[in-house]
Amino acid sequence: MEIKSTKLLVEEALKIAKTITPFEAKEMLRNLDTSILIDIRDVRELQKTGTIEGSRHMPRGMLEFWLDPQSPYFKKDMPITMNKILFCGSNWRSALATKTLMEMGFNNVTHIKGGFQALVDAGFSVQKVEPNSTYKSSA
């Protein structure tokens, strides 16, 4: 049996997914009524490194369910019309997630080139997430 490698999946996703820089994200986030920054990393990553202040945590494993209005897990405080800017540790998971959301019909989803560290390097503030605590998004 031959399987498609994760490398190939990410390469395919990067060809389709809209990738933006942290500076472009900063511009989009000037209007918090229309755009939101979403951290899709695992909660253990957030506890280790913190998260971007003002971002919303939606773990990769629940993202599609939390954003699907027909899902019993739908987050009603996340309108489907809102621009979604995803980030992960680098940009592999966020590329895959962006592609999946696009396949679901979202046309207002992008992801950050370089992920979390690129946001930090661009001057985004980091919010500490305590170990062994349940992270509650500030958004």
N, CA and C atoms as an extended XYZ file, in Angstrom:
417
Properties=species:S:1:pos:R:3:atomname:S:1:resname:S:1:resid:I:1 pbc="F F F"
N         0.842       -1.172        0.000 N   MET     1
C         0.000        0.000        0.000 CA  MET     1
C         0.891        1.240        0.000 C   MET     1
N         0.539        2.170       -0.852 N   GLU     2
C         1.295        3.418       -0.919 CA  GLU     2
C         0.426        4.539       -0.358 C   GLU     2
N         1.025        5.329        0.526 N   ILE     3
C         0.283        6.449        1.094 CA  ILE     3
C         0.911        7.763        0.644 C   ILE     3
N         0.111        8.800        0.658 N   LYS     4
C         0.600       10.131        0.317 CA  LYS     4
C         1.311       10.677        1.549 C   LYS     4
N         2.509       11.178        1.376 N   SER     5
C         3.291       11.671        2.516 CA  SER     5
C         2.733       13.000        3.029 C   SER     5
N         3.025       13.292        4.289 N   THR     6
C         2.609       14.578        4.856 CA  THR     6
C         3.309       15.717        4.120 C   THR     6
N         4.529       15.462        3.680 N   LYS     7
C         5.261       16.485        2.923 CA  LYS     7
C         4.485       16.861        1.661 C   LYS     7
N         3.997       15.861        0.956 N   LEU     8
C         3.233       16.108       -0.261 CA  LEU     8
C         1.898       16.791        0.058 C   LEU     8
N         1.233       16.365        1.129 N   LEU     9
C        -0.025       17.001        1.530 CA  LEU     9
C         0.177       18.483        1.811 C   LEU     9
N         1.241       18.802        2.535 N   VAL    10
C         1.526       20.204        2.860 CA  VAL    10
C         1.865       20.985        1.588 C   VAL    10
N         2.677       20.402        0.705 N   GLU    11
C         3.021       21.072       -0.556 CA  GLU    11
C         1.758       21.393       -1.360 C   GLU    11
N         0.832       20.442       -1.426 N   GLU    12
C        -0.427       20.662       -2.136 CA  GLU    12
C        -1.246       21.769       -1.470 C   GLU    12
N        -1.301       21.735       -0.153 N   ALA    13
C        -2.062       22.745        0.586 CA  ALA    13
C        -1.468       24.133        0.384 C   ALA    13
N        -0.147       24.231        0.381 N   LEU    14
C         0.500       25.534        0.210 CA  LEU    14
C         0.240       26.133       -1.176 C   LEU    14
N        -0.046       25.291       -2.159 N   LYS    15
C        -0.369       25.784       -3.500 CA  LYS    15
C        -1.774       26.390       -3.541 C   LYS    15
N        -2.632       25.958       -2.632 N   ILE    16
C        -4.042       26.357       -2.642 CA  ILE    16
C        -4.347       27.404       -1.567 C   ILE    16
N        -3.812       27.195       -0.391 N   ALA    17
C        -4.123       28.047        0.754 CA  ALA    17
C        -3.521       29.440        0.577 C   ALA    17
N        -4.278       30.452        0.969 N   LYS    18
C        -3.757       31.816        0.922 CA  LYS    18
C        -2.846       32.015        2.128 C   LYS    18
N        -1.586       32.317        1.842 N   THR    19
C        -0.577       32.522        2.877 CA  THR    19
C        -0.287       34.009        2.975 C   THR    19
N        -0.299       34.524        4.207 N   ILE    20
C        -0.007       35.943        4.408 CA  ILE    20
C         1.130       36.098        5.402 C   ILE    20
N         1.735       37.265        5.414 N   THR    21
C         2.804       37.564        6.361 CA  THR    21
C         2.195       38.073        7.667 C   THR    21
N         2.980       38.057        8.733 N   PRO    22
C         2.486       38.645        9.982 CA  PRO    22
C         2.104       40.116        9.812 C   PRO    22
N         2.805       40.835        8.962 N   PHE    23
C         2.498       42.254        8.746 CA  PHE    23
C         1.141       42.423        8.055 C   PHE    23
N         0.838       41.539        7.102 N   GLU    24
C        -0.487       41.566        6.470 CA  GLU    24
C        -1.566       41.214        7.484 C   GLU    24
N        -1.265       40.262        8.361 N   ALA    25
C        -2.219       39.890        9.414 CA  ALA    25
C        -2.478       41.066       10.337 C   ALA    25
N        -1.424       41.775       10.709 N   LYS    26
C        -1.569       42.932       11.595 CA  LYS    26
C        -2.515       43.955       10.975 C   LYS    26
N        -2.391       44.149        9.675 N   GLU    27
C        -3.267       45.087        8.967 CA  GLU    27
C        -4.714       44.598        8.999 C   GLU    27
N        -4.926       43.308        8.734 N   MET    28
C        -6.280       42.746        8.758 CA  MET    28
C        -6.892       42.837       10.151 C   MET    28
N        -6.057       42.668       11.181 N   LEU    29
C        -6.549       42.632       12.557 CA  LEU    29
C        -6.843       44.021       13.124 C   LEU    29
N        -6.616       45.047       12.340 N   ARG    30
C        -6.986       46.403       12.784 CA  ARG    30
C        -8.480       46.487       13.048 C   ARG    30
N        -9.257       45.678       12.326 N   ASN    31
C       -10.696       45.644       12.534 CA  ASN    31
C       -11.069       44.293       13.154 C   ASN    31
N       -11.159       44.268       14.473 N   LEU    32
C       -11.444       43.022       15.183 CA  LEU    32
C       -12.889       42.563       15.006 C   LEU    32
N       -13.731       43.408       14.408 N   ASP    33
C       -15.105       43.002       14.139 CA  ASP    33
C       -15.193       42.108       12.907 C   ASP    33
N       -14.156       42.138       12.058 N   THR    34
C       -14.216       41.358       10.820 CA  THR    34
C       -13.129       40.293       10.712 C   THR    34
N       -12.099       40.349       11.562 N   SER    35
C       -10.984       39.397       11.462 CA  SER    35
C       -10.590       38.874       12.835 C   SER    35
N       -10.175       37.630       12.862 N   ILE    36
C        -9.708       37.013       14.112 CA  ILE    36
C        -8.497       36.133       13.830 C   ILE    36
N        -7.551       36.161       14.755 N   LEU    37
C        -6.351       35.335       14.692 CA  LEU    37
C        -6.630       34.051       15.473 C   LEU    37
N        -6.410       32.904       14.845 N   ILE    38
C        -6.740       31.618       15.457 CA  ILE    38
C        -5.489       30.758       15.592 C   ILE    38
N        -5.182       30.379       16.828 N   ASP    39
C        -4.056       29.501       17.153 CA  ASP    39
C        -4.574       28.067       17.123 C   ASP    39
N        -4.093       27.257       16.176 N   ILE    40
C        -4.591       25.884       16.046 CA  ILE    40
C        -3.664       24.858       16.710 C   ILE    40
N        -2.650       25.349       17.418 N   ARG    41
C        -1.697       24.419       18.042 CA  ARG    41
C        -2.343       23.675       19.209 C   ARG    41
N        -1.720       22.602       19.595 N   ASP    42
C        -2.136       21.814       20.742 CA  ASP    42
C        -1.951       22.634       22.021 C   ASP    42
N        -2.822       22.427       22.982 N   VAL    43
C        -2.758       23.200       24.232 CA  VAL    43
C        -1.393       23.054       24.927 C   VAL    43
N        -0.731       21.910       24.765 N   ARG    44
C         0.602       21.734       25.383 CA  ARG    44
C         1.619       22.690       24.773 C   ARG    44
N         1.480       22.986       23.487 N   GLU    45
C         2.359       23.972       22.847 CA  GLU    45
C         2.100       25.355       23.417 C   GLU    45
N         0.834       25.683       23.633 N   LEU    46
C         0.480       26.982       24.205 CA  LEU    46
C         1.046       27.119       25.612 C   LEU    46
N         0.962       26.046       26.381 N   GLN    47
C         1.483       26.076       27.750 CA  GLN    47
C         3.001       26.214       27.766 C   GLN    47
N         3.667       25.685       26.751 N   LYS    48
C         5.126       25.756       26.679 CA  LYS    48
C         5.616       27.121       26.207 C   LYS    48
N         4.967       27.669       25.173 N   THR    49
C         5.477       28.899       24.543 CA  THR    49
C         4.588       30.121       24.731 C   THR    49
N         3.356       29.911       25.203 N   GLY    50
C         2.384       30.988       25.244 CA  GLY    50
C         1.674       31.061       23.903 C   GLY    50
N         0.795       32.041       23.779 N   THR    51
C         0.075       32.250       22.538 CA  THR    51
C         0.094       33.729       22.211 C   THR    51
N        -0.380       34.084       21.074 N   ILE    52
C        -0.412       35.491       20.685 CA  ILE    52
C        -1.587       36.161       21.396 C   ILE    52
N        -1.289       37.257       22.039 N   GLU    53
C        -2.311       37.992       22.780 CA  GLU    53
C        -3.469       38.361       21.858 C   GLU    53
N        -4.680       38.082       22.327 N   GLY    54
C        -5.873       38.381       21.550 CA  GLY    54
C        -6.278       37.299       20.572 C   GLY    54
N        -5.452       36.254       20.441 N   SER    55
C        -5.817       35.177       19.513 CA  SER    55
C        -6.860       34.271       20.162 C   SER    55
N        -7.490       33.484       19.327 N   ARG    56
C        -8.486       32.525       19.781 CA  ARG    56
C        -7.892       31.138       19.601 C   ARG    56
N        -7.946       30.305       20.638 N   HIS    57
C        -7.426       28.947       20.515 CA  HIS    57
C        -8.518       28.026       19.992 C   HIS    57
N        -8.236       27.384       18.866 N   MET    58
C        -9.112       26.372       18.290 CA  MET    58
C        -8.214       25.232       17.855 C   MET    58
N        -8.055       24.211       18.695 N   PRO    59
C        -7.116       23.137       18.355 CA  PRO    59
C        -7.451       22.484       17.022 C   PRO    59
N        -6.424       22.112       16.308 N   ARG    60
C        -6.545       21.535       14.968 CA  ARG    60
C        -7.577       20.417       14.910 C   ARG    60
N        -7.637       19.619       15.934 N   GLY    61
C        -8.560       18.486       15.947 CA  GLY    61
C       -10.028       18.860       16.051 C   GLY    61
N       -10.329       20.098       16.475 N   MET    62
C       -11.719       20.534       16.630 CA  MET    62
C       -12.107       21.652       15.681 C   MET    62
N       -11.154       22.206       14.964 N   LEU    63
C       -11.359       23.398       14.146 CA  LEU    63
C       -12.585       23.311       13.244 C   LEU    63
N       -12.647       22.285       12.405 N   GLU    64
C       -13.746       22.158       11.464 CA  GLU    64
C       -15.091       22.029       12.189 C   GLU    64
N       -15.102       21.308       13.298 N   PHE    65
C       -16.333       21.108       14.051 CA  PHE    65
C       -16.802       22.401       14.715 C   PHE    65
N       -15.859       23.180       15.235 N   TRP    66
C       -16.197       24.429       15.908 CA  TRP    66
C       -16.647       25.511       14.929 C   TRP    66
N       -16.239       25.405       13.662 N   LEU    67
C       -16.597       26.428       12.679 CA  LEU    67
C       -17.779       26.032       11.778 C   LEU    67
N       -18.243       24.817       11.884 N   ASP    68
C       -19.350       24.323       11.062 CA  ASP    68
C       -20.684       24.605       11.755 C   ASP    68
N       -21.506       25.495       11.188 N   PRO    69
C       -22.782       25.826       11.814 CA  PRO    69
C       -23.721       24.628       11.977 C   PRO    69
N       -23.495       23.556       11.220 N   GLN    70
C       -24.347       22.365       11.338 CA  GLN    70
C       -23.820       21.369       12.362 C   GLN    70
N       -22.647       21.640       12.923 N   SER    71
C       -22.046       20.746       13.905 CA  SER    71
C       -22.611       21.020       15.302 C   SER    71
N       -22.782       19.971       16.103 N   PRO    72
C       -23.227       20.206       17.484 CA  PRO    72
C       -22.167       20.939       18.314 C   PRO    72
N       -20.942       21.039       17.789 N   TYR    73
C       -19.844       21.710       18.493 CA  TYR    73
C       -19.626       23.147       18.015 C   TYR    73
N       -20.464       23.620       17.098 N   PHE    74
C       -20.318       24.959       16.520 CA  PHE    74
C       -20.213       26.028       17.598 C   PHE    74
N       -19.234       26.914       17.427 N   LYS    75
C       -19.036       28.043       18.331 CA  LYS    75
C       -19.840       29.222       17.776 C   LYS    75
N       -20.957       29.506       18.403 N   LYS    76
C       -21.859       30.546       17.907 CA  LYS    76
C       -21.239       31.935       17.939 C   LYS    76
N       -20.192       32.103       18.742 N   ASP    77
C       -19.536       33.415       18.816 CA  ASP    77
C       -18.499       33.605       17.706 C   ASP    77
N       -18.439       32.671       16.760 N   MET    78
C       -17.509       32.754       15.627 CA  MET    78
C       -18.307       32.802       14.328 C   MET    78
N       -18.804       33.975       13.954 N   PRO    79
C       -19.595       34.065       12.716 CA  PRO    79
C       -18.813       33.549       11.514 C   PRO    79
N       -19.508       32.839       10.627 N   ILE    80
C       -18.807       32.277        9.466 CA  ILE    80
C       -18.308       33.368        8.535 C   ILE    80
N       -18.851       34.580        8.642 N   THR    81
C       -18.432       35.688        7.791 CA  THR    81
C       -17.116       36.328        8.238 C   THR    81
N       -16.673       36.025        9.461 N   MET    82
C       -15.449       36.626        9.993 CA  MET    82
C       -14.214       36.087        9.274 C   MET    82
N       -13.263       36.961        8.955 N   ASN    83
C       -11.988       36.533        8.364 CA  ASN    83
C       -11.209       35.742        9.402 C   ASN    83
N       -10.778       34.562        9.022 N   LYS    84
C       -10.053       33.677        9.922 CA  LYS    84
C        -8.587       33.622        9.493 C   LYS    84
N        -7.696       34.008       10.402 N   ILE    85
C        -6.259       33.991       10.136 CA  ILE    85
C        -5.663       32.923       11.042 C   ILE    85
N        -5.269       31.796       10.464 N   LEU    86
C        -4.778       30.653       11.238 CA  LEU    86
C        -3.262       30.699       11.384 C   LEU    86
N        -2.798       30.176       12.522 N   PHE    87
C        -1.365       29.947       12.661 CA  PHE    87
C        -1.125       28.713       13.508 C   PHE    87
N         0.040       28.104       13.282 N   CYS    88
C         0.483       26.947       14.047 CA  CYS    88
C         1.932       27.185       14.427 C   CYS    88
N         2.709       26.128       14.626 N   GLY    89
C         4.099       26.282       15.012 CA  GLY    89
C         4.986       26.773       13.881 C   GLY    89
N         4.732       26.346       12.679 N   SER    90
C         5.542       26.794       11.527 CA  SER    90
C         4.588       27.331       10.463 C   SER    90
N         4.024       26.495        9.677 N   ASN    91
C         2.901       26.819        8.794 CA  ASN    91
C         2.409       25.577        8.070 C   ASN    91
N         2.770       24.416        8.568 N   TRP    92
C         2.339       23.171        7.937 CA  TRP    92
C         0.903       22.835        8.304 C   TRP    92
N         0.626       22.771        9.597 N   ARG    93
C        -0.733       22.437       10.039 CA  ARG    93
C        -1.719       23.515        9.618 C   ARG    93
N        -1.300       24.772        9.697 N   SER    94
C        -2.221       25.851        9.320 CA  SER    94
C        -2.505       25.824        7.820 C   SER    94
N        -1.538       25.412        7.009 N   ALA    95
C        -1.793       25.270        5.561 CA  ALA    95
C        -2.821       24.170        5.326 C   ALA    95
N        -2.648       23.030        5.984 N   LEU    96
C        -3.605       21.930        5.840 CA  LEU    96
C        -4.997       22.349        6.330 C   LEU    96
N        -5.033       23.050        7.462 N   ALA    97
C        -6.310       23.495        8.027 CA  ALA    97
C        -6.987       24.515        7.118 C   ALA    97
N        -6.206       25.433        6.558 N   THR    98
C        -6.757       26.434        5.644 CA  THR    98
C        -7.353       25.755        4.421 C   THR    98
N        -6.635       24.804        3.868 N   LYS    99
C        -7.132       24.058        2.694 CA  LYS    99
C        -8.441       23.348        3.037 C   LYS    99
N        -8.506       22.723        4.197 N   THR   100
C        -9.721       22.012        4.601 CA  THR   100
C       -10.895       22.974        4.757 C   THR   100
N       -10.654       24.121        5.390 N   LEU   101
C       -11.733       25.101        5.553 CA  LEU   101
C       -12.196       25.628        4.196 C   LEU   101
N       -11.257       25.789        3.273 N   MET   102
C       -11.622       26.210        1.918 CA  MET   102
C       -12.496       25.141        1.246 C   MET   102
N       -12.150       23.873        1.453 N   GLU   103
C       -12.943       22.776        0.892 CA  GLU   103
C       -14.346       22.748        1.503 C   GLU   103
N       -14.480       23.242        2.747 N   MET   104
C       -15.781       23.328        3.401 CA  MET   104
C       -16.611       24.480        2.834 C   MET   104
N       -15.966       25.405        2.121 N   GLY   105
C       -16.679       26.521        1.533 CA  GLY   105
C       -16.283       27.883        2.059 C   GLY   105
N       -15.377       27.931        3.017 N   PHE   106
C       -14.907       29.218        3.530 CA  PHE   106
C       -14.003       29.871        2.490 C   PHE   106
N       -14.273       31.133        2.174 N   ASN   107
C       -13.397       31.864        1.256 CA  ASN   107
C       -12.702       33.012        1.990 C   ASN   107
N       -12.853       33.034        3.306 N   ASN   108
C       -12.299       34.107        4.134 CA  ASN   108
C       -11.320       33.538        5.165 C   ASN   108
N       -10.452       32.651        4.693 N   VAL   109
C        -9.486       32.010        5.589 CA  VAL   109
C        -8.088       32.107        4.980 C   VAL   109
N        -7.125       32.455        5.820 N   THR   110
C        -5.725       32.557        5.429 CA  THR   110
C        -4.884       31.938        6.539 C   THR   110
N        -3.585       31.834        6.275 N   HIS   111
C        -2.708       31.374        7.343 CA  HIS   111
C        -1.389       32.133        7.271 C   HIS   111
N        -0.661       32.095        8.387 N   ILE   112
C         0.543       32.898        8.569 CA  ILE   112
C         1.791       32.146        8.108 C   ILE   112
N         2.519       32.747        7.204 N   LYS   113
C         3.811       32.200        6.785 CA  LYS   113
C         4.772       32.283        7.972 C   LYS   113
N         5.316       31.154        8.374 N   GLY   114
C         6.272       31.124        9.480 CA  GLY   114
C         5.649       30.873       10.843 C   GLY   114
N         4.329       30.880       10.927 N   GLY   115
C         3.626       30.519       12.147 CA  GLY   115
C         3.908       31.386       13.353 C   GLY   115
N         3.819       30.760       14.518 N   PHE   116
C         3.926       31.452       15.807 CA  PHE   116
C         5.189       32.305       15.910 C   PHE   116
N         6.335       31.734       15.593 N   GLN   117
C         7.595       32.477       15.752 CA  GLN   117
C         7.654       33.692       14.835 C   GLN   117
N         7.100       33.582       13.647 N   ALA   118
C         7.071       34.728       12.738 CA  ALA   118
C         6.230       35.855       13.321 C   ALA   118
N         5.135       35.501       13.984 N   LEU   119
C         4.298       36.516       14.631 CA  LEU   119
C         5.060       37.195       15.769 C   LEU   119
N         5.757       36.398       16.558 N   VAL   120
C         6.567       36.947       17.661 CA  VAL   120
C         7.650       37.864       17.099 C   VAL   120
N         8.344       37.398       16.067 N   ASP   121
C         9.415       38.196       15.450 CA  ASP   121
C         8.885       39.505       14.863 C   ASP   121
N         7.608       39.523       14.475 N   ALA   122
C         6.998       40.724       13.890 CA  ALA   122
C         6.449       41.671       14.962 C   ALA   122
N         6.645       41.304       16.226 N   GLY   123
C         6.252       42.206       17.302 CA  GLY   123
C         4.911       41.931       17.951 C   GLY   123
N         4.261       40.827       17.597 N   PHE   124
C         3.018       40.474       18.271 CA  PHE   124
C         3.337       40.106       19.729 C   PHE   124
N         2.488       40.515       20.643 N   SER   125
C         2.689       40.228       22.069 CA  SER   125
C         2.303       38.793       22.385 C   SER   125
N         3.066       38.181       23.285 N   VAL   126
C         2.805       36.808       23.706 CA  VAL   126
C         2.086       36.819       25.045 C   VAL   126
N         1.051       36.017       25.124 N   GLN   127
C         0.275       35.840       26.346 CA  GLN   127
C         0.659       34.496       26.948 C   GLN   127
N         1.034       34.489       28.203 N   LYS   128
C         1.433       33.253       28.879 CA  LYS   128
C         0.206       32.380       29.117 C   LYS   128
N         0.381       31.075       28.954 N   VAL   129
C        -0.652       30.092       29.246 CA  VAL   129
C        -0.076       29.166       30.306 C   VAL   129
N        -0.706       29.148       31.456 N   GLU   130
C        -0.194       28.364       32.584 CA  GLU   130
C        -0.309       26.860       32.317 C   GLU   130
N         0.762       26.118       32.662 N   PRO   131
C         0.683       24.656       32.561 CA  PRO   131
C        -0.420       24.118       33.466 C   PRO   131
N        -1.024       23.033       33.038 N   ASN   132
C        -2.068       22.359       33.791 CA  ASN   132
C        -3.295       23.233       34.021 C   ASN   132
N        -3.479       24.244       33.193 N   SER   133
C        -4.692       25.049       33.276 CA  SER   133
C        -5.445       24.921       31.961 C   SER   133
N        -6.703       25.196       32.007 N   THR   134
C        -7.485       25.212       30.783 CA  THR   134
C        -7.356       26.579       30.186 C   THR   134
N        -6.818       26.637       28.978 N   TYR   135
C        -6.617       27.922       28.314 CA  TYR   135
C        -7.961       28.493       27.926 C   TYR   135
N        -8.188       29.728       28.299 N   LYS   136
C        -9.395       30.436       27.893 CA  LYS   136
C        -8.977       31.586       27.008 C   LYS   136
N        -9.500       31.594       25.804 N   SER   137
C        -9.158       32.625       24.837 CA  SER   137
C        -9.612       33.994       25.330 C   SER   137
N        -8.808       35.009       25.029 N   SER   138
C        -9.191       36.361       25.380 CA  SER   138
C       -10.101       36.963       24.327 C   SER   138
N       -10.290       36.245       23.234 N   ALA   139
C       -11.149       36.770       22.162 CA  ALA   139
C       -12.562       36.243       22.297 C   ALA   139
